[in-house]
Amino acid sequence: MAQKLKFGNGTWATKKGSTLAYNDENNNYKPLPFTTTRNSIATRVNKQGLIEVVGNDVPRIDYTDSADGVLLLENSATNVIINSEDFTGSEWVLFGVGTGVSPIVTSNYATSPDGTQNATRIQFNLNGGTLNTDRSFIRYSSFASQTDYYYSCYVKSANGQEQKLLWQHGGDDNEFTVTNEWQRVELDRNGNAETFTGFSLRGGISTVDSADVLIWGFQVERNSVATSYIPTSGSSVTRQADTASESGNSEVYGNNGGVLFWNAKAFDNMGNLALTGSNGTNAERFQLYFDTTTSDRIKSNVVTGNVAIAPMQSQVLDVTTFHKCANSFANNNHALWVDGFKVDTDTSGGVSQGVDRLNFDNGTGTSDFYGSTKEIAYYDTALTDAELEVLTSYETLTELVTELNLNTL
């Protein structure tokens, strides 16, 4: 058994256009980098927990989900808010209803999630109002009416007290709690056509007469999830899609089968999101992929001679949480492992031939994977069940509960 390719697992090396995977057999290090592209700037959360901007084609190792970092690959998205960090422009409307009065807005009041003093203070005031009709509003009213918007913004208490606010939008109000820590609050408005959004303090909901909060990084995008923050200043901005492909060569993958291991999570509603070894065609390839189109499933596949062999799958609770999965394939001996369990097998069929690359897509440069990857490993021979169980299991109960987003009782 030889681990022919290593990627991630807390070890990251990047430069413009490249993310390092490698082979370290006999302490002889050989680079097997993924070619990475993105024709725009983008943001990530760095090791210090701060949001920072990176340049075109610079891979993003993001520390939002993990202290060890993940490779973040996202679809294209546009923040339609024209000034995401400035809440004083004419596109923002301040007003009160009933006894409520217009909020007071103070720019550059405190340190924001990017580490600079550019967070805005918003002071809401009900002026003694206690009815649902008493409100203090700040509202953005300058984006086109479209369905399927997803709203997000960073908020924090400015006075050290927890406070309840409402998302103000074209439909129903949605309540959230502002705490003493920066948090990204989100609102999914998929299926609704709206032209405004913002925040309000409302009588009947709030137990206090006023609220004092910090806000920063307002984002409205047409997406099924909130993607990484896209800063804007004077116009909407589009972050282009990430791609990562062509790690390895024919010497890495061989023709006798092996094991592809992947510790990752997918985004919602993005189709079949795959990690694929191939020869650049659909005729020879092996895959692991997240099925988000019909249900939460992890699937594996092997194709040789343009014939699909050993399609296997496993139902999981949620593909948007991290899972450790492995596609083990050898002649007449195929198995799919997920989170420490052998979940499917097939005892017929061969293996792919002439594979010379590993792509975050379907193997032919389309259907790119969008999600977060902690680790990839490739072995040039099939592993034992005991080895596969260890490879795909969680090391501690705490890790299992955290990664699968479970609740302890």
N, C-alpha and C positions, 0 to 999 in steps of 0.2 A: 504494500500500500504506500502511495506517495501523495502528499498534498501538493498538487501541481500549481495551484493558484491561491493566493491569500489576498483578501481585500477588507479593509476596515478593522473591526474589532478593537477600536480605540487607537489604531495606528493609521494616521492619515498624512499624505504628502501630496500637495497640489501645486500646480502652476497654471498659468493661462492656457486653456485648451487641453488640460491633462489632469487626470486623477490616478494616482499610482496604485495598481495591483502588482503583485510580484511573486516570484518563486524563490524560496530560500533553502532548497535542498543542499545538504552538506555545507551549510553556511556560505553557499555561493549564490549571491543575490542577483537575480535577473529581473529587469523591469518588464512588466506586462501591463502598461497603463491603458486606462480607458480614455479615448478621445472624447472630450466634453465641449459642448457648444451652447451658447445662448447669446443671441445678437442684441443684448441690452444689458444695462446694469440690473442689479437685483440686491436684495438684502438678506442677511442671515443674522441669527443670534450667536455671538461669539462666546468663547470660554468664560469671559467675564460677565456674561448674561446681558450684554448690551447689543442693541440692534445696530448693525453697521452695513454700509453700502459697499458692494464689490463690483468690479468692472465687467465689461463684456467678456464672455467665455471663461470667466473665473469660476471654477467649481465651488459649490457652497457646502462646507461642513458645518452643520447647524447643531447647536447645543440646547435647543428648546426641549427636546424629548429625552435627552440622555447626556449624562456627564461625560460619556465616551465619544459623543458626536455621532451624527448620521450624515450620509450623503443625501442632500435634498434635491430632488428633481421635480419640477412643477410645470404644469401647462401654461400657456400664454394667458395673461389676464390684464385687464385695464382698470386702473383706479379712476373713476369718472369724477371724483372730487378734485377740483382744480387747484385748491390750496389745502393740502392735507394737514398742515401744521399751523395754519393761520385761520383764526375764527373771528376775525374782525372785518372781513370783506363784505361787499354788498350782497354776495350770494347767501350770507347768513342773516336770518331774520330773527330779531329778538322781540318778544312781546309777552304780555300777560293777558289772562282771561279771568273773568270774575274779579276776585280781590287780588289775584296774582299780578305781580309787576315784572317788567322786563329784567332778565338776568344782567348782572354786571360781568363784563369780560375783561380780563387782565392778561395781556400777552407776556411771554417770557418770564413767568412767575416762579417756576421751579424746574428742577432737573427732570428730564423726560427719560423714557427707556433707551434713548441713544446716548445718554450720558452728558448731554449739554443742557443749558438752562433755556429751554424753548417750550416747556409745557405751559398750557394756558389754564388760568384759573377761571371757573365759572361759579358765580354766586347766585343761586336761585332764591326767590322770596315769594311766599304765599300771602304775606301781609295780613296774617290772621285768618286766612281762608281755611275751611275744613271740609268743603263740599267737593264732589268729583268735578264740578264745573269751575273750580278755582285752580288755575295753573300758571306756572312760570316756564316759558318756552325758549329754547334756541333751536332753530330749524334751518337746514340747508335745502334750498329750493331751486337748484339750477341744473339738474340732470334730466336727460330725456326719459320719457315714459317707456320703460321696457319691462318685460317679465323676467323673473329669475335673478333678481339682485340679491347679493349677500352683503350685509353690513358688518363692519367691525371697527372698533376704536379702543384705544388704551385709556383706562380711567383709574383714578386713585383719589382717596379722600384727601382734602387739603387741610382738614382740621382735626384729624386723628380719630374721627367718629365714623362708624358704619352708617351709610345713608342709602335710602331706596329712591331710585329714579325710574323713569319710564322711557323706553324707546318711543319716539314720536314718529309715525310713518303713515302711509296712506291707508293702512288697515287698522287692525286692533292694536292697542297699546301692549307692550311687553315689559314687565317689571324686571329689574336686576338690582343687585346690591353692590354698592361701591365700598371697597374695603380700604385698609391702610397700606395695602401693597398694590403695585401696578398690576393690572390684569387686562387681558384683551377680552372685552365683551363682544358678543357676536349675535347676529339676528339673521335667520334664514327667511327670505321673502320669496323663495322660488314659487312660481305659479301666480304671482301677483304683479300687476303693472302699477308702478308708483313713480312719482316725480319729486318726492321730498322725504327727508328723514332728519332726525335730531333727537334731543333729549328734553324731558320736562319733569318738573316737580308738581305733583298733583295732590290736592286735598282729598281726604278719604283713603289714600294709600300711604302717604307719608305720615309718620308720627311726630314730625318736627315741622316748624314753620318755615325753615330755610335749609338750604343745602349748600355746601362749600366743597367743590370738587376740582380735580385737575383732569384735563383731557389732552390727548395728543394722538396723532397718526390716524385720522379718520379715513376710512376706506369703504368705497361702494364698488363692487365688481359683479359682473354677471358670471356666477360660478355656483357650484353646488357646495363648496366649502370656502372658508376664509383662507386664502393663500398668504404667503409672506407679504409683509408690508411693502407697499409701493409708494414712495414719497413723491409728492407733486408740488409744484410751485408755479402757478400761473396758467396751467393747462392740464388736461388729463394725461396720464402716462401709461404706456403699455410695457409690461415686462414680458419679453419673449420666452418661448418654451425652452426648457433644458433638454439636452440629449447626452447620452453616454454610450459609447459603442467601441467595438473592435479591440477588446482586450484578449491577448493571447495569440497562439498560432497552432498549426497542426501538431507540433511536437507536444504541446500541452494536453490536448484533448484525445489524440490517438483514435483508434478504431475498435477498441475492445470493450467499450462501456466505462462506467464510472459512477460518481455521485456528484450532483450539483446541490450545494447547500446554500440557503438564503435566509437571513434574518431581516425581515422587512415589514412594512405596512403600506397599504395603498390609500389613495384618496377615494372619495365617493364618486360613483356615477361616471367613471372614466373608461368603461369598457373592460376588456380582458387585458390586464396589465402584466406584461411578461418580462422575464429574464430568460434569454435564449442563447444557447450555443448552436451555431449553424455554419454553413459554408457560404452564406450570403444568399441562399435560396430557400424556398419552402420545402425542397426535396429532401434535405438532410438537416435535421435539427433535434435538439432536446430542450425541454422547457419546464419552468415553473411559472405559474401565473395566478393572479388574483382575479376571480370572476366577480365583478361588481354590477353586472347588467341585470341579472335575474335574482341573485341571492348571494349571500356571503359564503363563497366557496374558494378553496385553494385547489388548484388542479396541476397535474403534470402531464407531459406528453412526450413521445418519441416518434420521429418520422425518419424513415429510411427508404430510399428508392421511391420517394413521393407517396409512400403508404404509411398512414398513421398506425402506430403500434402502441399498445398499453396506455390508452387514455385513462387516467385515474383522477379521483377527486375526493375532497373531504369538506363536509359542512362545518363551518366555524361560527362562532357567535358574531364576530365583527372583523372584517378584513382591514378596517381602519385602525386596528391595534396591532402591535408587533406579534409576528408568529415566526417560529423557527421551523422551516420546512426543508425537506430533502427529496430529490428525485434520484432514486438508485436504479441503475439500468445495466443489465448484462443479458447475454443471449438467454432467452427463455426464463428470465428472472428479473422482474421489474417490481418496484415497490415505491409507494409514496408514504413518507413519514411527516407528521405534523405535531409539534409540541410534545415530543417524547413518545408518540404512538405510531405504530404501523397502521395506517388507515385504509390502505387499498393495495392490492397486488395483482399481477398478471404474469402467468408462467408460460407465455408464448411470445414469439417475435424476437427480432434481432435488435441491433443498435445502429445509431447514425454513423455514417462514414464521411471522412474528409472534413470534419468540423475544424475550423481554423480561427474562430472568433466568438467572443461573448458580448452580447448586446443587451442593453435595457430597452428591448423592443421585441417584435415578433421574429427577428432574425433577418429581415429584409429592409430595415430602415423605416418601417411604418409602425403605427400603433405603439408609440413610445410609452414607457413606464413612467407614471407620475406617483411619487410617494417618497418614503424615507427608507434608507438601507443602512443597517448597522454592520452587517458582515456578509461576505460571500466567500465560499470555499469550493474548490473543485478537486476531486480525487480521481486518479486515473484508473482505479479498479473499484469494484463493488466492495462495500464495507460489510462487516457482520452485523446482525441485528443488534447485538450488544453495543457495538460502536455507533450505530445509527441512533440508538436510544439515547446514548450519552450526548451525541452531537446535537440532537434536536430538543433535549430536555433543558429545563431551567435549573440553575445551580442552587437556588434557595427559594423558599416559599415566598419571601418578600419580592423577589424578582418575578416569579410567576404571577402573583397578584397584581403587581405594578404593570407588567407588560400587557396582560390581558384585560386591564382596566376593571378588575373585580373589586368587590366590597367585602371587607372582613367583618364578621359579626361577633 
